[in-house]
Amino acid sequence: MTQDNPADLAAEERWAAPDTLRAARFFLALLSLLAALSLPGLFAAGEGSGRALGTYSLRWAALLAGCSLAALLQAAALAGLWTRLAGRLLGLLSASAPLKQLNWLLAGLVWAGFVLGVLWRFERQFSGLWPRLWLFWLAAFVAGLFLWAAQRKLGLFWGVLASAAALGLLARAYGFLPDISATPFTLGWSEASRYYYASLPYAGQIYGLPIPLSPWHPSRYLLLGLPFIFQDPPLWLMRAYQVLLWLALSLGTGLALMRRFRLGDGRAALLGASWAGLFLLQGPVYYHLLVCVIIVLLGFDARRLGKSLLVVALASAWAGISRVNWFPLPAMLSIALYLLENPLAGPRGWLRYLVPPALWGGAGLASAYAAQQIYTHLSGQPDLSVFGSTFTSALLWYRLLPNPTSPMGVLPEILLITLPLLALLAGSYLRAPRAWHALRLLGLAGMLAILFAGGLVVSTKIGGGSNIHNVDAYLTLLLVVGSAVWMGVYSPETRQTPRPWRPWPLTFLIVALPLTWGLVSLRPLPRHDAAQDAADLAALTSYLQSKTGQGEILFVTQRHLLTFGLVQGVPAFPDYEVLTLSEMALSRNQVYLARFERDLAAQRFAAIVIDPQRMMYQNPATFAFAEENNAWVEYISKPILTYYTSGLRIDRKTGQTIEVMVPRR
């Protein structure tokens, strides 16, 4: 048995979760700093809003007074914690302890107050980064005091972090609410496309004709299309279902991770799962990809080779109909769990130790490739070259660094998000290097490096690079490895497992970043005019019905109107949907684009539903997605405007414009 070094134990005590006084000082200092960064901007934003108090409206004056008072109370409490009054102040902070379980309700009211007040009622006033961060952590701190009072063994530091995890999950769920809407028109340029491609396995019952399946993201559309089994689901329900998929599969992956690492306490497991789900949503890691992660986390068992091979093959088959860069991930996850849970020390040599990973790797890649090939030939696509568009698209390396499409840049963004966990892994190794055999360490580090480099390459592909969702495989593997080391559930080479290295400043960063990452991007709840929606839809339907006898009707955009029967009496034309046209333009598929132009020149379509088209080339140095715009203009807008002109234009109050193009005569 190894003995703990007293010096190491003393150092560990200094880095352990801070005691109540140090935790209170830390959080109040953080809140005071955030208040100092927030108040000048708030006063500037409210200036000129009215004349109730100087140049401020009554609402702004009340909000600024409340914020100023909160900032003063924070500063006073922080100052008091450095005096002889510290004990009394700590007593005041935990004054609700006698309320016992009622404290949980009070914490919930604080969380609800933040969501309803800051994110909803006063969304415009508190839309800046610093005010939202300040008020988020203020609400998390106050609610954390109630959690600490209800369960003193939790400690103030962990009470506040637990509060922040719960509040972060609520805020993220609130952020999805704008995606649930009853408006019949699309909420974004690709939203309608998702439902259309999800409906294609049921094309016979919906459109009355067979339509080839999507060549991209099949697993997403198979999952998203499940409600079509029950026939005629309303659009708002499909939107709600997709939000459920985002939240349930992200949180479900977190729960599977907590179960894998045997975090048995229910509340702790739920909070840990919330953090893990929010970590994945930073990418975001798309929900359909997480299915294969959950399969591996719940089913993989290195002690049973047959079962583990079946699990890896099943998860890899799902990855094979998801994304090419996800082909190796199920096997890599399995190998990572094997390396974490099984030391090399013992009678086995390193060659025998590597046999199972080699089998899982081979089975995983073979299964992923086979699933892709089977789907390709069952899809019904007449031109199989569309499946290879990813490999013929341009790579825009400048998007790795700050640029108009990604102001932070893909590389700085992914480093900011993952450096705390990487620092934890490096520090844990340096503190107990004998716990890791070089082969295990090389395996874990090598897989992370491969996925990191691969994700960066995919992020440079034209059509992407605005966020870090293409580095999703690396994020997922890092989450699993980092969680195992942080929780101390790996098996070391030594007889005694080293105490987990959890320096509390680093712990705070690891927890805090995912919880607050999406705060500034939250959108206000939209206000749709149902009567105007109905009038716009009726005008579009009437115009298209008047054209049905003159030729085919092409929905480049808004195709979901046919999917959900919102436009009646107009037959579907299966080709030239906006996502397909965009992908063909970006990959410069000349065969497909030539066919598209021939159909336009022959004026095959009596009407084309599309967004307004303009011959406007953009400079990549000043415009986001300039290369994507220029490809669309060159290969799509130019031929459309050559042979078609505007027949109907619907300018909606939301700022969205729907145009119907008709042949030039």
C-alpha positions as CSV (number, residue, x, y, z in Angstrom):
1,M,0.0,0.0,0.0
2,T,1.3,3.5,-0.9
3,Q,1.4,6.1,1.8
4,D,0.1,9.7,1.5
5,N,2.8,12.3,1.7
6,P,1.9,14.8,4.5
7,A,3.1,17.7,2.3
8,D,0.9,16.4,-0.5
9,L,-2.1,16.2,1.9
10,A,-1.4,19.8,3.1
11,A,-1.3,21.0,-0.4
12,E,-4.5,19.2,-1.2
13,E,-6.2,20.8,1.8
14,R,-5.3,24.2,0.4
15,W,-6.8,23.3,-3.0
16,A,-9.9,21.5,-1.7
17,A,-13.3,23.1,-1.9
18,P,-13.1,26.3,0.1
19,D,-14.6,26.6,3.5
20,T,-17.7,28.7,4.0
21,L,-15.9,31.9,4.7
22,R,-13.6,31.6,1.7
23,A,-16.5,30.5,-0.6
24,A,-18.6,33.5,0.5
25,R,-15.7,35.9,-0.1
26,F,-15.0,34.3,-3.5
27,F,-18.6,34.5,-4.8
28,L,-19.2,38.0,-3.4
29,A,-16.0,39.2,-5.0
30,L,-17.0,37.7,-8.3
31,L,-20.5,39.3,-8.0
32,S,-18.9,42.7,-7.2
33,L,-16.6,42.5,-10.2
34,L,-19.5,41.6,-12.5
35,A,-21.6,44.4,-11.1
36,A,-18.8,46.9,-11.8
37,L,-18.7,45.7,-15.4
38,S,-22.4,45.8,-15.8
39,L,-23.7,49.0,-14.2
40,P,-22.0,51.5,-16.6
41,G,-23.5,49.7,-19.6
42,L,-26.9,49.6,-18.0
43,F,-26.9,53.3,-17.2
44,A,-25.8,54.0,-20.8
45,A,-28.5,51.7,-22.2
46,G,-31.3,53.4,-20.2
47,E,-30.3,56.9,-21.0
48,G,-32.8,58.8,-23.1
49,S,-35.6,56.3,-22.4
50,G,-37.9,58.9,-20.9
51,R,-38.3,61.9,-18.6
52,A,-39.6,60.3,-15.3
53,L,-36.2,60.8,-13.7
54,G,-33.8,62.9,-15.7
55,T,-33.5,61.2,-19.0
56,Y,-34.7,57.8,-17.7
57,S,-38.1,56.3,-17.9
58,L,-39.8,55.1,-14.7
59,R,-39.1,51.5,-15.6
60,W,-35.4,52.1,-16.3
61,A,-35.1,54.2,-13.1
62,A,-36.6,51.4,-11.0
63,L,-34.4,48.8,-12.6
64,L,-31.2,50.8,-12.2
65,A,-32.1,51.6,-8.6
66,G,-32.6,47.9,-7.8
67,C,-29.4,47.0,-9.6
68,S,-27.4,49.7,-7.8
69,L,-28.8,48.6,-4.4
70,A,-27.9,45.0,-5.1
71,A,-24.4,46.0,-6.1
72,L,-24.0,48.1,-2.8
73,L,-25.3,45.2,-0.7
74,Q,-22.8,42.8,-2.4
75,A,-19.9,45.2,-1.8
76,A,-20.9,45.8,1.8
77,A,-21.3,42.1,2.5
78,L,-17.9,41.4,1.0
79,A,-16.3,44.1,3.0
80,G,-17.9,42.8,6.2
81,L,-16.5,39.3,5.6
82,W,-13.0,40.7,6.1
83,T,-13.9,42.2,9.5
84,R,-14.8,40.8,12.9
85,L,-18.4,40.8,11.8
86,A,-17.7,37.9,9.4
87,G,-19.2,35.3,11.8
88,R,-22.4,37.3,12.1
89,L,-22.7,37.9,8.4
90,L,-22.3,34.2,7.7
91,G,-25.0,33.6,10.2
92,L,-27.3,36.0,8.3
93,L,-26.4,34.2,5.0
94,S,-27.7,30.9,6.5
95,A,-30.6,32.5,8.4
96,S,-33.1,30.3,6.5
97,A,-31.7,27.0,7.9
98,P,-34.7,26.5,10.3
99,L,-37.0,26.5,7.3
100,K,-35.5,23.1,6.3
101,Q,-37.0,21.6,3.2
102,L,-38.8,24.9,2.4
103,N,-35.5,26.2,1.3
104,W,-35.7,24.1,-1.8
105,L,-38.9,25.9,-2.7
106,L,-37.3,29.3,-2.0
107,A,-34.4,28.4,-4.3
108,G,-36.9,27.4,-7.0
109,L,-38.6,30.8,-6.7
110,V,-35.2,32.6,-7.2
111,W,-34.5,30.5,-10.3
112,A,-38.0,31.3,-11.7
113,G,-37.5,34.9,-10.9
114,F,-34.3,35.1,-13.0
115,V,-35.9,33.3,-15.9
116,L,-39.2,35.3,-15.8
117,G,-37.6,38.6,-14.9
118,V,-34.2,38.8,-16.6
119,L,-34.7,36.5,-19.6
120,W,-38.4,37.3,-20.3
121,R,-40.0,40.4,-18.9
122,F,-36.9,42.6,-19.1
123,E,-35.1,40.8,-21.8
124,R,-34.2,43.9,-23.8
125,Q,-32.9,45.8,-20.8
126,F,-30.7,42.9,-19.7
127,S,-29.6,41.7,-23.1
128,G,-25.9,42.5,-22.6
129,L,-23.3,39.9,-21.7
130,W,-22.2,41.4,-18.4
131,P,-25.6,42.2,-16.9
132,R,-26.8,38.7,-17.7
133,L,-23.7,37.0,-16.3
134,W,-24.0,39.2,-13.1
135,L,-27.7,38.5,-12.5
136,F,-27.3,34.8,-13.3
137,W,-24.6,34.4,-10.7
138,L,-26.5,36.6,-8.3
139,A,-29.5,34.4,-8.6
140,A,-27.3,31.3,-8.4
141,F,-25.7,32.6,-5.2
142,V,-28.9,33.6,-3.5
143,A,-30.6,30.3,-4.4
144,G,-27.3,28.5,-3.4
145,L,-27.6,30.0,0.1
146,F,-31.0,28.3,0.4
147,L,-29.6,25.0,-0.8
148,W,-26.7,25.3,1.7
149,A,-29.2,26.1,4.5
150,A,-31.3,23.0,3.6
151,Q,-28.3,20.7,3.4
152,R,-25.3,22.0,5.4
153,K,-23.0,19.1,4.5
154,L,-23.2,20.2,0.9
155,G,-21.1,23.3,1.7
156,L,-21.6,26.8,0.4
157,F,-19.2,26.4,-2.6
158,W,-21.0,23.3,-3.9
159,G,-24.4,24.7,-2.9
160,V,-23.9,27.7,-5.2
161,L,-22.5,25.5,-8.1
162,A,-25.5,23.1,-7.7
163,S,-27.8,26.1,-7.8
164,A,-26.0,27.4,-11.0
165,A,-26.3,24.0,-12.7
166,A,-30.1,23.9,-12.0
167,L,-30.5,27.5,-13.2
168,G,-28.3,27.0,-16.2
169,L,-30.5,24.1,-17.3
170,L,-33.7,26.2,-16.8
171,A,-32.2,29.0,-18.8
172,R,-31.2,26.7,-21.6
173,A,-34.6,25.2,-21.7
174,Y,-36.1,28.6,-21.9
175,G,-33.8,29.4,-24.8
176,F,-35.5,26.7,-26.8
177,L,-39.0,28.1,-26.3
178,P,-38.8,30.4,-29.4
179,D,-38.5,27.2,-31.5
180,I,-42.0,26.1,-30.4
181,S,-44.3,28.3,-32.4
182,A,-47.7,27.9,-34.1
183,T,-46.8,30.2,-37.1
184,P,-47.1,28.3,-40.3
185,F,-44.0,29.8,-41.9
186,T,-40.4,28.7,-41.3
187,L,-38.5,30.1,-38.3
188,G,-35.1,30.0,-40.0
189,W,-33.6,29.3,-43.4
190,S,-33.2,25.6,-42.8
191,E,-35.9,24.8,-40.2
192,A,-38.5,23.8,-42.8
193,S,-36.0,21.6,-44.6
194,R,-35.5,19.5,-41.5
195,Y,-39.2,18.5,-41.3
196,Y,-39.4,17.9,-45.0
197,Y,-36.5,15.5,-45.0
198,A,-37.8,13.8,-41.9
199,S,-41.1,13.2,-43.7
200,L,-39.5,11.4,-46.7
201,P,-39.7,7.8,-45.2
202,Y,-43.5,8.4,-45.2
203,A,-43.6,10.2,-48.6
204,G,-46.2,7.9,-50.0
205,Q,-48.8,8.7,-47.4
206,I,-47.9,12.4,-47.2
207,Y,-47.2,13.4,-50.8
208,G,-48.7,10.5,-52.8
209,L,-45.5,9.6,-54.5
210,P,-42.2,8.0,-53.5
211,I,-39.3,10.4,-52.9
212,P,-35.6,9.5,-52.3
213,L,-34.3,9.8,-48.8
214,S,-31.9,12.5,-47.7
215,P,-28.2,11.9,-48.5
216,W,-27.3,13.9,-45.4
217,H,-27.8,13.2,-41.7
218,P,-30.1,10.2,-42.2
219,S,-30.1,9.4,-38.5
220,R,-31.3,12.9,-37.6
221,Y,-34.2,12.6,-40.0
222,L,-35.1,9.0,-38.9
223,L,-35.3,10.2,-35.3
224,L,-37.1,13.5,-36.1
225,G,-39.6,11.8,-38.3
226,L,-41.0,9.4,-35.8
227,P,-44.2,11.4,-35.1
228,F,-45.1,10.9,-38.8
229,I,-45.9,7.3,-37.9
230,F,-49.1,8.6,-36.3
231,Q,-50.0,10.6,-39.4
232,D,-50.7,14.3,-39.7
233,P,-48.8,15.7,-36.7
234,P,-49.3,19.5,-36.4
235,L,-46.3,21.7,-37.1
236,W,-46.2,23.1,-33.5
237,L,-46.0,19.5,-32.2
238,M,-43.0,18.7,-34.4
239,R,-41.3,21.8,-33.2
240,A,-41.9,20.8,-29.6
241,Y,-40.7,17.3,-30.3
242,Q,-37.4,18.6,-31.7
243,V,-36.9,20.7,-28.6
244,L,-37.6,17.6,-26.5
245,L,-34.9,15.7,-28.5
246,W,-32.3,18.4,-27.9
247,L,-32.9,18.5,-24.1
248,A,-33.7,14.9,-23.5
249,L,-30.8,13.4,-25.4
250,S,-28.3,15.9,-24.0
251,L,-29.5,15.3,-20.4
252,G,-29.9,11.6,-21.1
253,T,-26.2,11.4,-22.1
254,G,-25.3,13.1,-18.9
255,L,-27.4,10.7,-16.9
256,A,-25.8,7.7,-18.7
257,L,-22.4,9.2,-17.9
258,M,-23.3,9.5,-14.2
259,R,-24.7,6.0,-14.2
260,R,-21.6,4.6,-15.8
261,F,-19.4,6.2,-13.2
262,R,-21.7,5.2,-10.4
263,L,-22.6,8.5,-9.0
264,G,-25.4,7.0,-7.0
265,D,-26.9,10.0,-5.1
266,G,-30.0,11.0,-7.1
267,R,-29.7,14.8,-6.7
268,A,-26.0,14.8,-7.3
269,A,-26.4,12.6,-10.4
270,L,-29.1,14.9,-11.8
271,L,-27.0,18.0,-11.2
272,G,-24.0,16.2,-12.7
273,A,-26.1,15.2,-15.7
274,S,-27.3,18.8,-16.1
275,W,-23.7,20.0,-16.2
276,A,-22.7,17.3,-18.8
277,G,-25.8,18.1,-20.9
278,L,-24.9,21.8,-20.9
279,F,-21.3,21.0,-21.7
280,L,-22.5,19.1,-24.9
281,L,-24.9,21.9,-25.9
282,Q,-21.9,24.3,-26.0
283,G,-21.0,22.8,-29.4
284,P,-23.7,22.0,-29.8
285,V,-23.4,18.3,-30.2
286,Y,-26.4,17.4,-32.3
287,Y,-29.0,15.3,-30.6
288,H,-29.1,12.5,-33.1
289,L,-25.3,11.9,-32.6
290,L,-25.8,11.3,-28.9
291,V,-27.8,8.1,-29.5
292,C,-24.6,6.1,-30.2
293,V,-22.9,7.7,-27.1
294,I,-25.7,6.6,-24.8
295,I,-25.5,3.1,-26.3
296,V,-21.8,2.8,-25.5
297,L,-22.1,4.3,-22.0
298,L,-24.9,2.0,-21.0
299,G,-24.0,-1.2,-22.8
300,F,-20.2,-1.4,-23.1
301,D,-18.6,-4.0,-20.8
302,A,-14.9,-4.8,-21.3
303,R,-15.2,-8.0,-19.3
304,R,-17.6,-9.5,-21.9
305,L,-15.9,-9.3,-25.3
306,G,-18.9,-10.6,-27.3
307,K,-21.3,-8.1,-25.7
308,S,-18.9,-5.3,-26.1
309,L,-18.4,-6.1,-29.8
310,L,-22.1,-6.1,-30.3
311,V,-22.5,-2.7,-28.5
312,V,-19.7,-1.1,-30.5
313,A,-21.1,-2.5,-33.8
314,L,-24.6,-1.2,-33.0
315,A,-23.5,2.2,-32.0
316,S,-21.1,2.5,-34.9
317,A,-23.9,1.5,-37.3
318,W,-25.9,4.5,-36.0
319,A,-22.8,6.7,-36.4
320,G,-22.4,5.4,-40.0
321,I,-25.7,7.0,-41.0
322,S,-25.0,10.1,-39.0
323,R,-21.7,11.9,-40.0
324,V,-18.5,10.6,-41.6
325,N,-16.3,12.1,-38.9
326,W,-18.3,10.2,-36.3
327,F,-17.4,6.8,-37.8
328,P,-14.7,6.1,-35.2
329,L,-16.2,7.7,-32.1
330,P,-18.2,4.7,-30.7
331,A,-15.1,2.5,-30.9
332,M,-12.9,5.3,-29.4
333,L,-15.4,5.8,-26.6
334,S,-15.3,2.1,-25.8
335,I,-11.5,2.1,-26.0
336,A,-11.3,5.1,-23.7
337,L,-13.6,3.4,-21.1
338,Y,-11.3,0.3,-21.4
339,L,-8.2,2.3,-20.9
340,L,-9.7,4.2,-17.9
341,E,-11.1,1.1,-16.2
342,N,-8.4,-1.5,-16.8
343,P,-4.8,-1.1,-15.7
344,L,-2.0,-2.7,-17.8
345,A,0.0,-3.8,-14.7
346,G,-0.3,-7.6,-14.1
347,P,0.5,-10.8,-15.9
348,R,-0.8,-9.5,-19.3
349,G,1.7,-8.1,-21.7
350,W,1.0,-5.0,-23.7
351,L,0.2,-7.0,-26.8
352,R,-2.5,-8.9,-25.1
353,Y,-3.8,-5.7,-23.5
354,L,-4.2,-4.1,-27.0
355,V,-6.1,-7.0,-28.6
356,P,-9.6,-5.9,-27.4
357,P,-9.2,-2.3,-28.5
358,A,-8.0,-3.5,-31.9
359,L,-11.1,-5.7,-32.2
360,W,-13.5,-2.9,-31.2
361,G,-11.8,-0.4,-33.6
362,G,-12.0,-2.8,-36.5
363,A,-15.6,-3.8,-35.7
364,G,-16.7,-0.2,-35.3
365,L,-15.2,1.1,-38.5
366,A,-16.5,-1.9,-40.5
367,S,-20.0,-1.5,-39.0
368,A,-20.1,2.3,-39.7
369,Y,-19.0,1.9,-43.3
370,A,-21.4,-1.0,-43.9
371,A,-24.3,1.0,-42.5
372,Q,-23.5,3.9,-44.7
373,Q,-23.3,1.8,-47.8
374,I,-26.5,0.0,-47.1
375,Y,-28.3,3.3,-46.5
376,T,-26.8,4.8,-49.7
377,H,-28.2,1.9,-51.8
378,L,-31.6,1.9,-50.0
379,S,-32.1,5.7,-50.2
380,G,-33.5,5.7,-53.7
381,Q,-31.2,8.5,-54.8
382,P,-30.7,8.3,-58.6
383,D,-27.3,10.1,-58.4
384,L,-25.1,8.6,-55.7
385,S,-22.5,11.3,-56.3
386,V,-24.5,13.6,-54.0
387,F,-23.3,11.5,-51.0
388,G,-19.8,12.6,-51.7
389,S,-20.4,16.3,-51.7
390,T,-18.6,16.7,-48.4
391,F,-15.3,15.6,-49.9
392,T,-15.4,18.1,-52.8
393,S,-16.2,21.3,-50.9
394,A,-13.7,24.0,-50.3
395,L,-11.8,24.3,-47.0
396,L,-11.7,27.9,-45.6
397,W,-8.8,27.8,-43.1
398,Y,-9.2,31.4,-42.0
399,R,-12.4,30.5,-40.2
400,L,-10.3,28.8,-37.5
401,L,-9.4,32.3,-36.3
402,P,-11.6,35.4,-35.7
403,N,-13.6,36.4,-38.8
404,P,-17.0,37.8,-39.8
405,T,-18.6,34.4,-39.8
406,S,-17.2,33.4,-36.3
407,P,-16.2,36.6,-34.4
408,M,-14.2,34.5,-31.8
409,G,-12.9,31.9,-34.3
410,V,-13.3,28.2,-34.1
411,L,-9.9,27.5,-32.6
412,P,-10.0,30.1,-29.8
413,E,-13.6,29.1,-29.0
414,I,-12.9,25.4,-28.6
415,L,-9.8,26.1,-26.6
416,L,-11.7,28.4,-24.2
417,I,-14.3,25.8,-23.6
418,T,-12.0,22.8,-23.1
419,L,-8.8,24.2,-21.6
420,P,-10.1,23.9,-18.0
421,L,-10.8,20.1,-18.5
422,L,-7.4,19.7,-20.3
423,A,-5.7,21.5,-17.4
424,L,-7.4,19.1,-15.0
425,L,-6.2,16.1,-16.9
426,A,-2.6,17.4,-17.2
427,G,-2.5,18.4,-13.5
428,S,-3.9,15.0,-12.4
429,Y,-1.2,13.2,-14.3
430,L,1.6,15.4,-13.1
431,R,0.4,15.0,-9.5
432,A,0.4,11.1,-9.8
433,P,2.4,10.1,-12.9
434,R,2.8,6.5,-11.6
435,A,-0.9,6.0,-11.7
436,W,-0.8,5.9,-15.5
437,H,1.0,3.5,-17.8
438,A,2.5,5.3,-20.8
439,L,0.5,3.1,-23.2
440,R,-2.8,4.1,-21.6
441,L,-1.9,7.7,-21.5
442,L,-0.8,7.7,-25.1
443,G,-4.0,6.0,-26.2
444,L,-6.2,8.6,-24.5
445,A,-4.2,11.6,-25.5
446,G,-3.8,10.2,-29.1
447,M,-7.6,9.8,-29.6
448,L,-8.3,13.2,-28.2
449,A,-5.7,14.7,-30.5
450,I,-7.0,12.9,-33.6
451,L,-10.6,14.0,-32.9
452,F,-9.5,17.6,-32.2
453,A,-7.5,17.9,-35.4
454,G,-10.3,16.2,-37.4
455,G,-12.9,18.5,-36.0
456,L,-10.9,21.5,-36.9
457,V,-10.5,20.3,-40.5
458,V,-14.3,19.7,-40.8
459,S,-15.0,23.1,-39.3
460,T,-13.1,24.8,-42.2
461,K,-15.5,23.2,-44.8
462,I,-17.5,25.8,-46.6
463,G,-20.9,25.9,-45.1
464,G,-19.7,25.7,-41.6
465,G,-17.3,27.4,-39.2
466,S,-19.8,29.7,-37.4
467,N,-19.6,27.7,-34.2
468,I,-17.8,24.6,-32.9
469,H,-20.4,21.9,-33.6
470,N,-18.0,20.2,-36.0
471,V,-15.6,19.6,-33.1
472,D,-18.4,17.6,-31.5
473,A,-16.6,14.2,-31.4
474,Y,-13.7,15.7,-29.5
475,L,-16.0,17.5,-27.1
476,T,-17.8,14.2,-26.3
477,L,-14.7,12.1,-25.7
478,L,-13.2,14.8,-23.6
479,L,-16.3,15.0,-21.5
480,V,-16.1,11.2,-20.8
481,V,-12.4,11.2,-20.0
482,G,-12.4,14.4,-18.0
483,S,-15.4,13.3,-15.9
484,A,-13.8,10.0,-15.1
485,V,-10.5,11.6,-13.9
486,W,-12.3,14.4,-12.1
487,M,-14.6,12.0,-10.2
488,G,-11.6,9.6,-9.5
489,V,-13.4,6.5,-11.0
490,Y,-10.5,5.3,-13.2
491,S,-8.3,2.4,-12.2
492,P,-4.7,3.3,-11.6
493,E,-1.6,1.2,-12.1
494,T,-0.8,1.7,-8.4
495,R,-2.6,-0.4,-5.7
496,Q,-4.1,2.7,-4.2
497,T,-6.2,5.2,-6.3
498,P,-4.7,8.7,-5.9
499,R,-7.0,11.2,-4.4
500,P,-8.8,13.2,-7.2
501,W,-7.1,16.5,-7.9
502,R,-9.8,19.1,-7.8
503,P,-8.4,22.6,-7.3
504,W,-11.5,24.7,-6.6
505,P,-10.6,27.6,-8.9
506,L,-10.3,25.1,-11.8
507,T,-13.4,23.3,-10.6
508,F,-15.3,26.6,-10.7
509,L,-14.2,27.2,-14.3
510,I,-15.0,23.7,-15.4
511,V,-18.5,24.0,-14.0
512,A,-19.2,27.6,-14.7
513,L,-18.4,27.8,-18.4
514,P,-21.0,25.4,-19.7
515,L,-23.7,26.8,-17.4
516,T,-23.3,30.4,-18.7
517,W,-22.0,29.8,-22.3
518,G,-25.3,30.3,-24.1
519,L,-26.7,33.2,-21.9
520,V,-26.0,36.0,-24.3
521,S,-27.4,34.2,-27.4
522,L,-30.8,33.6,-25.9
523,R,-33.6,35.0,-28.1
524,P,-36.7,36.8,-27.0
525,L,-40.0,35.0,-27.3
526,P,-41.5,35.9,-30.7
527,R,-44.9,37.5,-31.0
528,H,-46.8,36.2,-34.0
529,D,-50.0,37.7,-35.4
530,A,-52.2,34.7,-36.0
531,A,-54.6,36.7,-38.2
532,Q,-51.8,38.0,-40.4
533,D,-50.3,34.5,-40.6
534,A,-53.6,33.2,-41.9
535,A,-54.0,36.0,-44.4
536,D,-50.4,35.6,-45.7
537,L,-51.0,31.8,-46.0
538,A,-54.3,32.3,-47.8
539,A,-52.7,34.7,-50.3
540,L,-49.9,32.3,-51.0
541,T,-52.2,29.3,-51.4
542,S,-54.6,31.2,-53.7
543,Y,-51.8,32.4,-56.0
544,L,-50.2,28.9,-56.2
545,Q,-53.5,27.2,-56.9
546,S,-54.0,29.6,-59.8
547,K,-50.7,28.4,-61.3
548,T,-51.2,24.6,-60.9
549,G,-52.6,24.1,-64.4
550,Q,-49.7,25.9,-66.1
551,G,-46.8,23.7,-64.9
552,E,-45.2,22.2,-61.8
553,I,-44.9,24.2,-58.6
554,L,-41.4,24.2,-57.0
555,F,-41.0,24.9,-53.3
556,V,-37.3,25.8,-52.9
557,T,-38.1,27.2,-49.4
558,Q,-41.2,26.8,-47.2
559,R,-41.6,23.2,-48.4
560,H,-43.0,22.2,-45.0
561,L,-46.2,23.9,-46.0
562,L,-46.8,20.8,-48.2
563,T,-45.5,18.4,-45.5
564,F,-48.1,19.6,-43.0
565,G,-50.9,20.2,-45.4
566,L,-50.9,23.9,-44.8
567,V,-51.1,24.6,-48.6
568,Q,-53.8,22.5,-50.3
569,G,-54.3,21.7,-53.9
570,V,-50.7,22.0,-54.9
571,P,-48.8,18.8,-55.9
572,A,-45.3,18.3,-54.5
573,F,-42.2,18.4,-56.7
574,P,-39.5,16.4,-55.0
575,D,-36.2,17.9,-56.2
576,Y,-34.3,21.2,-55.8
577,E,-35.0,21.9,-52.1
578,V,-33.0,24.7,-50.5
579,L,-30.6,22.5,-48.5
580,T,-29.9,20.2,-51.5
581,L,-29.4,23.2,-53.8
582,S,-27.1,24.8,-51.3
583,E,-25.0,21.7,-50.9
584,M,-24.7,21.2,-54.7
585,A,-23.7,24.8,-55.1
586,L,-21.0,24.6,-52.4
587,S,-19.6,21.3,-53.8
588,R,-19.9,22.6,-57.4
589,N,-21.7,19.4,-58.5
590,Q,-21.8,20.4,-62.2
591,V,-24.1,17.5,-63.3
592,Y,-26.8,18.4,-60.8
593,L,-26.5,22.2,-61.4
594,A,-26.6,21.8,-65.2
595,R,-29.9,19.8,-64.8
596,F,-31.3,22.5,-62.6
597,E,-30.5,25.2,-65.1
598,R,-32.0,23.1,-68.0
599,D,-35.2,22.8,-66.1
600,L,-35.2,26.6,-65.5
601,A,-34.4,27.4,-69.2
602,A,-37.3,25.1,-70.2
603,Q,-39.5,27.0,-67.8
604,R,-40.6,23.7,-66.3
605,F,-42.1,25.4,-63.2
606,A,-45.1,27.6,-63.3
607,A,-44.1,29.1,-60.0
608,I,-41.1,28.9,-57.6
609,V,-41.5,29.6,-53.9
610,I,-38.2,31.0,-52.7
611,D,-36.6,33.8,-50.6
612,P,-35.9,37.0,-52.6
613,Q,-33.0,36.6,-55.0
614,R,-30.4,39.3,-55.6
615,M,-27.2,39.3,-57.6
616,M,-25.1,40.5,-54.8
617,Y,-21.6,39.1,-54.3
618,Q,-20.0,39.6,-50.9
619,N,-16.5,40.2,-49.6
620,P,-15.4,37.5,-47.1
621,A,-13.4,40.1,-45.1
622,T,-16.6,42.0,-44.2
623,F,-19.6,39.6,-44.5
624,A,-20.5,36.4,-42.7
625,F,-20.8,33.3,-44.9
626,A,-19.7,35.4,-47.9
627,E,-18.4,32.3,-49.8
628,E,-21.6,30.5,-49.3
629,N,-23.6,33.5,-50.5
630,N,-21.4,33.9,-53.6
631,A,-21.7,30.2,-54.5
632,W,-25.5,30.5,-54.2
633,V,-25.6,33.7,-56.3
634,E,-23.4,32.1,-59.0
635,Y,-25.1,28.8,-59.3
636,I,-28.7,29.3,-58.1
637,S,-29.7,33.0,-58.2
638,K,-28.2,33.8,-61.6
639,P,-30.0,31.1,-63.5
640,I,-33.3,31.7,-61.6
641,L,-33.2,35.4,-62.4
642,T,-32.3,34.7,-66.0
643,Y,-35.4,32.8,-66.7
644,Y,-37.9,33.9,-63.9
645,T,-39.2,37.1,-62.5
646,S,-41.2,38.1,-59.4
647,G,-44.9,37.2,-59.5
648,L,-45.9,37.6,-55.9
649,R,-44.1,39.1,-52.9
650,I,-45.3,38.7,-49.3
651,D,-43.5,41.0,-46.9
652,R,-44.3,39.7,-43.4
653,K,-44.3,41.8,-40.3
654,T,-41.6,39.5,-38.8
655,G,-39.2,40.8,-41.4
656,Q,-39.4,37.6,-43.4
657,T,-40.2,37.9,-47.2
658,I,-41.7,35.1,-49.3
659,E,-41.4,35.5,-53.1
660,V,-43.0,33.5,-55.8
661,M,-41.1,33.6,-59.1
662,V,-42.9,33.0,-62.4
663,P,-41.5,32.4,-65.9
664,R,-40.3,35.4,-68.0
665,R,-42.5,35.6,-71.1
